[in-house]
Amino acid sequence: MSTACLATEIPNRPRGASIQHDVESVIEDMVASLPNPKELSAEQRRAIIARYAGVLEGNFIYWSRSL
């Protein structure tokens, strides 16, 4: 499994509604880059969950210690 990196150019437009549109567009691009969960094996799904759980736990511990 590889990690995708998205680079999106945001054109110069008036602020407000265009920011919402830009954010939604970036989210759609990111979701489209993700693998189809139905095509992943149980082992691949577990590996993804374990990797992200480790990252989130590490960040939570760091954040909670800074309080």
VEXFIRO-247930 format. One record per residue: residue number from 1; residue in one letter; x, z, y of N, C-alpha, C, O in turn. Coordinates in pm, whole numbers, plus 32768, in hexadecimal, padded with zeros to 4 digits. Example, Ala and Ser with C-alpha at 12.3 -4.5 7.8 and 13.67 -1.06 7.14 Angstrom:
BEGIN
<r><num>1</num><residuo>a</residuo><n_east>8527</n_east><n_up>830C</n_up><n_north>7DC7</n_north><ca_east>84CE</ca_east><ca_up>830C</ca_up><ca_north>7E3E</ca_north><c_east>8528</c_east><c_up>830C</c_up><c_north>7EB6</c_north><o_east>8590</o_east><o_up>834E</o_up><o_north>7EB4</o_north></r>
<r><num>2</num><residuo>s</residuo><n_east>8505</n_east><n_up>82C4</n_up><n_north>7F1F</n_north><ca_east>8557</ca_east><ca_up>82CA</ca_up><ca_north>7F96</ca_north><c_east>850A</c_east><c_up>8313</c_up><c_north>8003</c_north><o_east>853D</o_east><o_up>8324</o_up><o_north>8072</o_north></r>
//
This chain:
BEGIN
<r><num>1</num><residuo>m</residuo><n_east>8055</n_east><n_up>8000</n_up><n_north>7F8B</n_north><ca_east>8000</ca_east><ca_up>8000</ca_up><ca_north>8000</ca_north><c_east>8059</c_east><c_up>8000</c_up><c_north>807B</c_north><o_east>80BD</o_east><o_up>8048</o_up><o_north>807F</o_north></r>
<r><num>2</num><residuo>s</residuo><n_east>8038</n_east><n_up>7FB2</n_up><n_north>80DD</n_north><ca_east>8087</ca_east><ca_up>7FAC</ca_up><ca_north>8157</ca_north><c_east>8033</c_east><c_up>7FDE</c_up><c_north>81CC</c_north><o_east>7FB8</o_east><o_up>7FE6</o_up><o_north>81C4</o_north></r>
<r><num>3</num><residuo>t</residuo><n_east>8076</n_east><n_up>7FFE</n_up><n_north>8237</n_north><ca_east>8034</ca_east><ca_up>802C</ca_up><ca_north>82B0</ca_north><c_east>802D</c_east><c_up>7FBA</c_up><c_north>8313</c_north><o_east>8090</o_east><o_up>7F75</o_up><o_north>832A</o_north></r>
<r><num>4</num><residuo>a</residuo><n_east>7FB8</n_east><n_up>7FA4</n_up><n_north>834D</n_north><ca_east>7FA5</ca_east><ca_up>7F39</ca_up><ca_north>83AD</ca_north><c_east>7FBB</c_east><c_up>7F6E</c_up><c_north>843A</c_north><o_east>7F9A</o_east><o_up>7FE0</o_up><o_north>8459</o_north></r>
<r><num>5</num><residuo>c</residuo><n_east>7FF2</n_east><n_up>7F1B</n_up><n_north>848D</n_north><ca_east>8006</ca_east><ca_up>7F3D</ca_up><ca_north>851A</ca_north><c_east>7FBD</c_east><c_up>7ED4</c_up><c_north>856D</c_north><o_east>7FD3</o_east><o_up>7E5C</o_up><o_north>855B</o_north></r>
<r><num>6</num><residuo>l</residuo><n_east>7F69</n_east><n_up>7F01</n_up><n_north>85C5</n_north><ca_east>7F1C</ca_east><ca_up>7EA5</ca_up><ca_north>8618</ca_north><c_east>7F51</c_east><c_up>7EA5</c_up><c_north>86A6</c_north><o_east>7F6A</o_east><o_up>7F0E</o_up><o_north>86E1</o_north></r>
<r><num>7</num><residuo>a</residuo><n_east>7F61</n_east><n_up>7E2F</n_up><n_north>86DB</n_north><ca_east>7F88</ca_east><ca_up>7E20</ca_up><ca_north>8767</ca_north><c_east>7F1F</c_east><c_up>7DC7</c_up><c_north>87A8</c_north><o_east>7F10</o_east><o_up>7D52</o_up><o_north>8784</o_north></r>
<r><num>8</num><residuo>t</residuo><n_east>7ED9</n_east><n_up>7DFF</n_up><n_north>8807</n_north><ca_east>7E6D</ca_east><ca_up>7DB6</ca_up><ca_north>8848</ca_north><c_east>7E87</c_east><c_up>7DAF</c_up><c_north>88DC</c_north><o_east>7EA1</o_east><o_up>7E15</o_up><o_north>891D</o_north></r>
<r><num>9</num><residuo>e</residuo><n_east>7E81</n_east><n_up>7D37</n_up><n_north>8912</n_north><ca_east>7E8E</ca_east><ca_up>7D27</ca_up><ca_north>89A2</ca_north><c_east>7E05</c_east><c_up>7D3B</c_up><c_north>89E1</c_north><o_east>7DA2</o_east><o_up>7D02</o_up><o_north>89B4</o_north></r>
<r><num>10</num><residuo>i</residuo><n_east>7E00</n_east><n_up>7D8C</n_up><n_north>8A48</n_north><ca_east>7D83</ca_east><ca_up>7DA5</ca_up><ca_north>8A8E</ca_north><c_east>7D8A</c_east><c_up>7D5F</c_up><c_north>8B15</c_north><o_east>7DDC</o_east><o_up>7D83</o_up><o_north>8B6A</o_north></r>
<r><num>11</num><residuo>p</residuo><n_east>7D34</n_east><n_up>7CFB</n_up><n_north>8B29</n_north><ca_east>7D38</ca_east><ca_up>7CAF</ca_up><ca_north>8BA6</ca_north><c_east>7D0F</c_east><c_up>7D04</c_up><c_north>8C1E</c_north><o_east>7CCB</o_east><o_up>7D69</o_up><o_north>8C10</o_north></r>
<r><num>12</num><residuo>n</residuo><n_east>7D3A</n_east><n_up>7CD6</n_up><n_north>8C95</n_north><ca_east>7D14</ca_east><ca_up>7D1B</ca_up><ca_north>8D11</ca_north><c_east>7C83</c_east><c_up>7CFE</c_up><c_north>8D30</c_north><o_east>7C5D</o_east><o_up>7C8B</o_up><o_north>8D48</o_north></r>
<r><num>13</num><residuo>r</residuo><n_east>7C32</n_east><n_up>7D66</n_up><n_north>8D30</n_north><ca_east>7BA5</ca_east><ca_up>7D5B</ca_up><ca_north>8D50</ca_north><c_east>7B7C</c_east><c_up>7DD9</c_up><c_north>8D9B</c_north><o_east>7BC6</o_east><o_up>7E3B</o_up><o_north>8D9A</o_north></r>
<r><num>14</num><residuo>p</residuo><n_east>7B08</n_east><n_up>7DD6</n_up><n_north>8DDA</n_north><ca_east>7AD8</ca_east><ca_up>7E4F</ca_up><ca_north>8E1C</ca_north><c_east>7AC9</c_east><c_up>7EC0</c_up><c_north>8DB6</c_north><o_east>7AA6</o_east><o_up>7EA8</o_up><o_north>8D42</o_north></r>
<r><num>15</num><residuo>r</residuo><n_east>7AE3</n_east><n_up>7F3C</n_up><n_north>8DE2</n_north><ca_east>7AD7</ca_east><ca_up>7FAF</ca_up><ca_north>8D88</ca_north><c_east>7A45</c_east><c_up>7FCA</c_up><c_north>8D67</c_north><o_east>79EC</o_east><o_up>7F88</o_up><o_north>8D9C</o_north></r>
<r><num>16</num><residuo>g</residuo><n_east>7A2D</n_east><n_up>802A</n_up><n_north>8D12</n_north><ca_east>79A4</ca_east><ca_up>8050</ca_up><ca_north>8CF0</ca_north><c_east>797D</c_east><c_up>8019</c_up><c_north>8C6A</c_north><o_east>79B8</o_east><o_up>803B</o_up><o_north>8C03</o_north></r>
<r><num>17</num><residuo>a</residuo><n_east>7918</n_east><n_up>7FC2</n_up><n_north>8C6B</n_north><ca_east>78E4</ca_east><ca_up>7F8B</ca_up><ca_north>8BEF</ca_north><c_east>794E</c_east><c_up>7F3B</c_up><c_north>8BA4</c_north><o_east>794B</o_east><o_up>7F35</o_up><o_north>8B29</o_north></r>
<r><num>18</num><residuo>s</residuo><n_east>79AC</n_east><n_up>7EFD</n_up><n_north>8BEC</n_north><ca_east>7A12</ca_east><ca_up>7EAD</ca_up><ca_north>8BA9</ca_north><c_east>7A6E</c_east><c_up>7F05</c_up><c_north>8B54</c_north><o_east>7AA0</o_east><o_up>7ED8</o_up><o_north>8AED</o_north></r>
<r><num>19</num><residuo>i</residuo><n_east>7A86</n_east><n_up>7F82</n_up><n_north>8B7F</n_north><ca_east>7AD9</ca_east><ca_up>7FDC</ca_up><ca_north>8B31</ca_north><c_east>7A95</c_east><c_up>7FF9</c_up><c_north>8AAC</c_north><o_east>7AD5</o_east><o_up>7FF7</o_up><o_north>8A43</o_north></r>
<r><num>20</num><residuo>q</residuo><n_east>7A13</n_east><n_up>8013</n_up><n_north>8AB0</n_north><ca_east>79C8</ca_east><ca_up>802D</ca_up><ca_north>8A35</ca_north><c_east>79D0</c_east><c_up>7FB4</c_up><c_north>89DA</c_north><o_east>79E4</o_east><o_up>7FC3</o_up><o_north>8961</o_north></r>
<r><num>21</num><residuo>h</residuo><n_east>79C2</n_east><n_up>7F3E</n_up><n_north>8A10</n_north><ca_east>79CB</ca_east><ca_up>7EC3</ca_up><ca_north>89C1</ca_north><c_east>7A55</c_east><c_up>7EB5</c_up><c_north>8982</c_north><o_east>7A61</o_east><o_up>7E91</o_up><o_north>890D</o_north></r>
<r><num>22</num><residuo>d</residuo><n_east>7ABD</n_east><n_up>7ED2</n_up><n_north>89D0</n_north><ca_east>7B46</ca_east><ca_up>7EC8</ca_up><ca_north>899D</ca_north><c_east>7B5F</c_east><c_up>7F2B</c_up><c_north>892C</c_north><o_east>7B9D</o_east><o_up>7F09</o_up><o_north>88C7</o_north></r>
<r><num>23</num><residuo>v</residuo><n_east>7B2E</n_east><n_up>7FA6</n_up><n_north>893C</n_north><ca_east>7B3F</ca_east><ca_up>800C</ca_up><ca_north>88D5</ca_north><c_east>7AF6</c_east><c_up>7FE1</c_up><c_north>8855</c_north><o_east>7B2D</o_east><o_up>7FEC</o_up><o_north>87E8</o_north></r>
<r><num>24</num><residuo>e</residuo><n_east>7A7C</n_east><n_up>7FB1</n_up><n_north>8863</n_north><ca_east>7A2F</ca_east><ca_up>7F85</ca_up><ca_north>87EE</ca_north><c_east>7A74</c_east><c_up>7F10</c_up><c_north>87A8</c_north><o_east>7A73</o_east><o_up>7F08</o_up><o_north>872E</o_north></r>
<r><num>25</num><residuo>s</residuo><n_east>7AAE</n_east><n_up>7EB6</n_up><n_north>87F5</n_north><ca_east>7AF4</ca_east><ca_up>7E44</ca_up><ca_north>87BC</ca_north><c_east>7B6F</c_east><c_up>7E6F</c_up><c_north>876C</c_north><o_east>7B87</o_east><o_up>7E3C</o_up><o_north>86FF</o_north></r>
<r><num>26</num><residuo>v</residuo><n_east>7BBB</n_east><n_up>7ECE</n_up><n_north>87A3</n_north><ca_east>7C31</ca_east><ca_up>7F00</ca_up><ca_north>875C</ca_north><c_east>7C07</c_east><c_up>7F48</c_up><c_north>86DC</c_north><o_east>7C48</o_east><o_up>7F38</o_up><o_north>8674</o_north></r>
<r><num>27</num><residuo>i</residuo><n_east>7B9C</n_east><n_up>7F96</n_up><n_north>86E2</n_north><ca_east>7B6B</ca_east><ca_up>7FDC</ca_up><ca_north>866C</ca_north><c_east>7B40</c_east><c_up>7F77</c_up><c_north>8601</c_north><o_east>7B61</o_east><o_up>7F88</o_up><o_north>858C</o_north></r>
<r><num>28</num><residuo>e</residuo><n_east>7AF8</n_east><n_up>7F10</n_up><n_north>8628</n_north><ca_east>7ACD</ca_east><ca_up>7EAA</ca_up><ca_north>85C9</ca_north><c_east>7B44</c_east><c_up>7E65</c_up><c_north>8588</c_north><o_east>7B43</o_east><o_up>7E4D</o_up><o_north>850F</o_north></r>
<r><num>29</num><residuo>d</residuo><n_east>7BAB</n_east><n_up>7E46</n_up><n_north>85D6</n_north><ca_east>7C24</ca_east><ca_up>7E08</ca_up><ca_north>85A0</ca_north><c_east>7C68</c_east><c_up>7E64</c_up><c_north>853B</c_north><o_east>7C97</o_east><o_up>7E37</o_up><o_north>84D3</o_north></r>
<r><num>30</num><residuo>m</residuo><n_east>7C6D</n_east><n_up>7EE5</n_up><n_north>855C</n_north><ca_east>7CAF</ca_east><ca_up>7F45</ca_up><ca_north>8504</ca_north><c_east>7C62</c_east><c_up>7F55</c_up><c_north>8481</c_north><o_east>7C9E</o_east><o_up>7F55</o_up><o_north>8416</o_north></r>
<r><num>31</num><residuo>v</residuo><n_east>7BDF</n_east><n_up>7F62</n_up><n_north>8489</n_north><ca_east>7B8D</ca_east><ca_up>7F71</ca_up><ca_north>8411</ca_north><c_east>7B98</c_east><c_up>7EF3</c_up><c_north>83BA</c_north><o_east>7B9C</o_east><o_up>7EFD</o_up><o_north>8340</o_north></r>
<r><num>32</num><residuo>a</residuo><n_east>7B9E</n_east><n_up>7E7F</n_up><n_north>83F9</n_north><ca_east>7BAA</ca_east><ca_up>7E02</ca_up><ca_north>83AD</ca_north><c_east>7C30</c_east><c_up>7DF9</c_up><c_north>8364</c_north><o_east>7C3A</o_east><o_up>7DB4</o_up><o_north>82FF</o_north></r>
<r><num>33</num><residuo>s</residuo><n_east>7C97</n_east><n_up>7E3E</n_up><n_north>8397</n_north><ca_east>7D1B</ca_east><ca_up>7E39</ca_up><ca_north>8358</ca_north><c_east>7D26</c_east><c_up>7E96</c_up><c_north>82E0</c_north><o_east>7D86</o_east><o_up>7E8D</o_up><o_north>8293</o_north></r>
<r><num>34</num><residuo>l</residuo><n_east>7CC6</n_east><n_up>7EF1</n_up><n_north>82CF</n_north><ca_east>7CCB</ca_east><ca_up>7F50</ca_up><ca_north>8261</ca_north><c_east>7CA6</c_east><c_up>7F0C</c_up><c_north>81DD</c_north><o_east>7C59</o_east><o_up>7EAD</o_up><o_north>81DB</o_north></r>
<r><num>35</num><residuo>p</residuo><n_east>7CDD</n_east><n_up>7F3D</n_up><n_north>816E</n_north><ca_east>7CBA</ca_east><ca_up>7F02</ca_up><ca_north>80EC</ca_north><c_east>7C2A</c_east><c_up>7F24</c_up><c_north>80C7</c_north><o_east>7BF2</o_east><o_up>7F89</o_up><o_north>80F4</o_north></r>
<r><num>36</num><residuo>n</residuo><n_east>7BEF</n_east><n_up>7ED0</n_up><n_north>8076</n_north><ca_east>7B67</ca_east><ca_up>7EE8</ca_up><ca_north>8045</ca_north><c_east>7B6E</c_east><c_up>7F58</c_up><c_north>7FDE</c_north><o_east>7BB1</o_east><o_up>7F49</o_up><o_north>7F78</o_north></r>
<r><num>37</num><residuo>p</residuo><n_east>7B29</n_east><n_up>7FCA</n_up><n_north>7FF5</n_north><ca_east>7B31</ca_east><ca_up>803A</ca_up><ca_north>7F98</ca_north><c_east>7B05</c_east><c_up>8016</c_up><c_north>7F0A</c_north><o_east>7B35</o_east><o_up>8050</o_up><o_north>7EA9</o_north></r>
<r><num>38</num><residuo>k</residuo><n_east>7AA9</n_east><n_up>7FB7</n_up><n_north>7EFE</n_north><ca_east>7A78</ca_east><ca_up>7F8F</ca_up><ca_north>7E7A</ca_north><c_east>7AE3</c_east><c_up>7F47</c_up><c_north>7E28</c_north><o_east>7AD9</o_east><o_up>7F3F</o_up><o_north>7DAE</o_north></r>
<r><num>39</num><residuo>e</residuo><n_east>7B4A</n_east><n_up>7F14</n_up><n_north>7E6C</n_north><ca_east>7BB5</ca_east><ca_up>7ECC</ca_up><ca_north>7E27</ca_north><c_east>7C2C</c_east><c_up>7F26</c_up><c_north>7E04</c_north><o_east>7C8C</o_east><o_up>7EF8</o_up><o_north>7DC7</o_north></r>
<r><num>40</num><residuo>l</residuo><n_east>7C26</n_east><n_up>7FA5</n_up><n_north>7E2B</n_north><ca_east>7C92</ca_east><ca_up>8003</ca_up><ca_north>7E0F</ca_north><c_east>7C77</c_east><c_up>804D</c_up><c_north>7D8D</c_north><o_east>7C04</o_east><o_up>806C</o_up><o_north>7D6E</o_north></r>
<r><num>41</num><residuo>s</residuo><n_east>7CE0</n_east><n_up>8068</n_up><n_north>7D43</n_north><ca_east>7CD2</ca_east><ca_up>80B8</ca_up><ca_north>7CCA</ca_north><c_east>7CC1</c_east><c_up>814A</c_up><c_north>7CF1</c_north><o_east>7CDB</o_east><o_up>8171</o_up><o_north>7D63</o_north></r>
<r><num>42</num><residuo>a</residuo><n_east>7C95</n_east><n_up>819B</n_up><n_north>7C91</n_north><ca_east>7C86</ca_east><ca_up>822A</ca_up><ca_north>7CAB</ca_north><c_east>7D0C</c_east><c_up>8267</c_up><c_north>7CD2</c_north><o_east>7D12</o_east><o_up>82BE</o_up><o_north>7D29</o_north></r>
<r><num>43</num><residuo>e</residuo><n_east>7D77</n_east><n_up>823B</n_up><n_north>7C93</n_north><ca_east>7DFC</ca_east><ca_up>826E</ca_up><ca_north>7CB2</ca_north><c_east>7E25</c_east><c_up>824B</c_up><c_north>7D41</c_north><o_east>7E5E</o_east><o_up>829E</o_up><o_north>7D87</o_north></r>
<r><num>44</num><residuo>q</residuo><n_east>7E07</n_east><n_up>81D1</n_up><n_north>7D6D</n_north><ca_east>7E28</ca_east><ca_up>81A8</ca_up><ca_north>7DF5</ca_north><c_east>7DD7</c_east><c_up>81F8</c_up><c_north>7E5B</c_north><o_east>7E0D</o_east><o_up>8220</o_up><o_north>7EC3</o_north></r>
<r><num>45</num><residuo>r</residuo><n_east>7D58</n_east><n_up>8210</n_up><n_north>7E3E</n_north><ca_east>7D05</ca_east><ca_up>8261</ca_up><ca_north>7E9A</ca_north><c_east>7D3A</c_east><c_up>82EF</c_up><c_north>7EA4</c_north><o_east>7D41</o_east><o_up>8327</o_up><o_north>7F12</o_north></r>
<r><num>46</num><residuo>r</residuo><n_east>7D5E</n_east><n_up>832B</n_up><n_north>7E33</n_north><ca_east>7D95</ca_east><ca_up>83B3</ca_up><ca_north>7E35</ca_north><c_east>7E17</c_east><c_up>83B9</c_up><c_north>7E84</c_north><o_east>7E2F</o_east><o_up>8418</o_up><o_north>7ECD</o_north></r>
<r><num>47</num><residuo>a</residuo><n_east>7E6B</n_east><n_up>8353</n_up><n_north>7E74</n_north><ca_east>7EEB</ca_east><ca_up>8350</ca_up><ca_north>7EBD</ca_north><c_east>7ED4</c_east><c_up>8349</c_up><c_north>7F53</c_north><o_east>7F1A</o_east><o_up>838B</o_up><o_north>7F9F</o_north></r>
<r><num>48</num><residuo>i</residuo><n_east>7E74</n_east><n_up>82F9</n_up><n_north>7F7F</n_north><ca_east>7E55</ca_east><ca_up>82EE</ca_up><ca_north>800E</ca_north><c_east>7E23</c_east><c_up>8374</c_up><c_north>8043</c_north><o_east>7E4F</o_east><o_up>83A2</o_up><o_north>80AC</o_north></r>
<r><num>49</num><residuo>i</residuo><n_east>7DC8</n_east><n_up>83B3</n_up><n_north>7FFA</n_north><ca_east>7D92</ca_east><ca_up>8435</ca_up><ca_north>8025</ca_north><c_east>7E01</c_east><c_up>849C</c_up><c_north>802C</c_north><o_east>7E07</o_east><o_up>84E9</o_up><o_north>808C</o_north></r>
<r><num>50</num><residuo>a</residuo><n_east>7E58</n_east><n_up>84A0</n_up><n_north>7FC8</n_north><ca_east>7EC6</ca_east><ca_up>8501</ca_up><ca_north>7FC6</ca_north><c_east>7F24</c_east><c_up>84EB</c_up><c_north>803B</c_north><o_east>7F50</o_east><o_up>854B</o_up><o_north>807B</o_north></r>
<r><num>51</num><residuo>r</residuo><n_east>7F44</n_east><n_up>846E</n_up><n_north>8059</n_north><ca_east>7FA0</ca_east><ca_up>8450</ca_up><ca_north>80C6</ca_north><c_east>7F65</c_east><c_up>847D</c_up><c_north>814C</c_north><o_east>7FAA</o_east><o_up>84BE</o_up><o_north>819B</o_north></r>
<r><num>52</num><residuo>y</residuo><n_east>7EE8</n_east><n_up>845C</n_up><n_north>8166</n_north><ca_east>7EAB</ca_east><ca_up>8481</ca_up><ca_north>81E5</ca_north><c_east>7E8F</c_east><c_up>8516</c_up><c_north>81ED</c_north><o_east>7E98</o_east><o_up>8550</o_up><o_north>8259</o_north></r>
<r><num>53</num><residuo>a</residuo><n_east>7E6D</n_east><n_up>8556</n_up><n_north>817D</n_north><ca_east>7E59</ca_east><ca_up>85E7</ca_up><ca_north>817E</ca_north><c_east>7EDC</c_east><c_up>862C</c_up><c_north>81A3</c_north><o_east>7EDB</o_east><o_up>868C</o_up><o_north>81F0</o_north></r>
<r><num>54</num><residuo>g</residuo><n_east>7F4C</n_east><n_up>85FD</n_up><n_north>816E</n_north><ca_east>7FCD</ca_east><ca_up>8636</ca_up><ca_north>818F</ca_north><c_east>7FEE</c_east><c_up>8628</c_up><c_north>8223</c_north><o_east>8021</o_east><o_up>8685</o_up><o_north>8261</o_north></r>
<r><num>55</num><residuo>v</residuo><n_east>7FD2</n_east><n_up>85B5</n_up><n_north>825A</n_north><ca_east>7FEC</ca_east><ca_up>859E</ca_up><ca_north>82E9</ca_north><c_east>7F93</c_east><c_up>85F6</c_up><c_north>833F</c_north><o_east>7FC2</o_east><o_up>8636</o_up><o_north>839E</o_north></r>
<r><num>56</num><residuo>l</residuo><n_east>7F13</n_east><n_up>85FA</n_up><n_north>831F</n_north><ca_east>7EB6</ca_east><ca_up>864A</ca_up><ca_north>836F</ca_north><c_east>7ED6</c_east><c_up>86DE</c_up><c_north>8365</c_north><o_east>7ED0</o_east><o_up>8727</o_up><o_north>83C8</o_north></r>
<r><num>57</num><residuo>e</residuo><n_east>7EF7</n_east><n_up>870C</n_up><n_north>82EC</n_north><ca_east>7F18</ca_east><ca_up>8799</ca_up><ca_north>82DB</ca_north><c_east>7F94</c_east><c_up>87BE</c_up><c_north>832C</c_north><o_east>7F96</o_east><o_up>8826</o_up><o_north>836F</o_north></r>
<r><num>58</num><residuo>g</residuo><n_east>7FFA</n_east><n_up>876A</n_up><n_north>8327</n_north><ca_east>8073</ca_east><ca_up>8784</ca_up><ca_north>8374</ca_north><c_east>8059</c_east><c_up>878A</c_up><c_north>8409</c_north><o_east>808F</o_east><o_up>87E0</o_up><o_north>844E</o_north></r>
<r><num>59</num><residuo>n</residuo><n_east>8008</n_east><n_up>8730</n_up><n_north>843B</n_north><ca_east>7FE7</ca_east><ca_up>8730</ca_up><ca_north>84C9</ca_north><c_east>7F93</c_east><c_up>87A9</c_up><c_north>84EF</c_north><o_east>7FA3</o_east><o_up>87E1</o_up><o_north>855B</o_north></r>
<r><num>60</num><residuo>f</residuo><n_east>7F39</n_east><n_up>87D2</n_up><n_north>8496</n_north><ca_east>7EE5</ca_east><ca_up>8846</ca_up><ca_north>84B3</ca_north><c_east>7F3A</c_east><c_up>88C4</c_up><c_north>84B9</c_north><o_east>7F28</o_east><o_up>8917</o_up><o_north>8512</o_north></r>
<r><num>61</num><residuo>i</residuo><n_east>7F95</n_east><n_up>88D3</n_up><n_north>845B</n_north><ca_east>7FEC</ca_east><ca_up>894A</ca_up><ca_north>845A</ca_north><c_east>8040</c_east><c_up>894C</c_up><c_north>84DA</c_north><o_east>804D</o_east><o_up>89B6</o_up><o_north>8518</o_north></r>
<r><num>62</num><residuo>y</residuo><n_east>8079</n_east><n_up>88DB</n_up><n_north>8501</n_north><ca_east>80C8</ca_east><ca_up>88D4</ca_up><ca_north>857D</ca_north><c_east>8072</c_east><c_up>88FA</c_up><c_north>85F5</c_north><o_east>809C</o_east><o_up>8949</o_up><o_north>864A</o_north></r>
<r><num>63</num><residuo>w</residuo><n_east>7FFA</n_east><n_up>88C1</n_up><n_north>85FB</n_north><ca_east>7FA0</ca_east><ca_up>88DC</ca_up><ca_north>866C</ca_north><c_east>7F77</c_east><c_up>896E</c_up><c_north>8670</c_north><o_east>7F76</o_east><o_up>89AB</o_up><o_north>86DC</o_north></r>
<r><num>64</num><residuo>s</residuo><n_east>7F55</n_east><n_up>89A9</n_up><n_north>85FD</n_north><ca_east>7F26</ca_east><ca_up>8A33</ca_up><ca_north>85FC</ca_north><c_east>7F95</c_east><c_up>8A96</c_up><c_north>861F</c_north><o_east>7F78</o_east><o_up>8B01</o_up><o_north>8654</o_north></r>
<r><num>65</num><residuo>r</residuo><n_east>8011</n_east><n_up>8A73</n_up><n_north>8602</n_north><ca_east>8080</ca_east><ca_up>8ACC</ca_up><ca_north>8625</ca_north><c_east>809E</c_east><c_up>8AC9</c_up><c_north>86BB</c_north><o_east>80DB</o_east><o_up>8B27</o_up><o_north>86F0</o_north></r>
<r><num>66</num><residuo>s</residuo><n_east>8075</n_east><n_up>8A60</n_up><n_north>8701</n_north><ca_east>8093</ca_east><ca_up>8A55</ca_up><ca_north>878F</ca_north><c_east>802E</c_east><c_up>8AA0</c_up><c_north>87E6</c_north><o_east>803C</o_east><o_up>8AA4</o_up><o_north>8860</o_north></r>
<r><num>67</num><residuo>l</residuo><n_east>7FC9</n_east><n_up>8AD9</n_up><n_north>87A8</n_north><ca_east>7F63</ca_east><ca_up>8B22</ca_up><ca_north>87F5</ca_north><c_east>7F91</c_east><c_up>8BA9</c_up><c_north>881F</c_north><o_east>7F47</o_east><o_up>8BF2</o_up><o_north>8861</o_north></r>
//
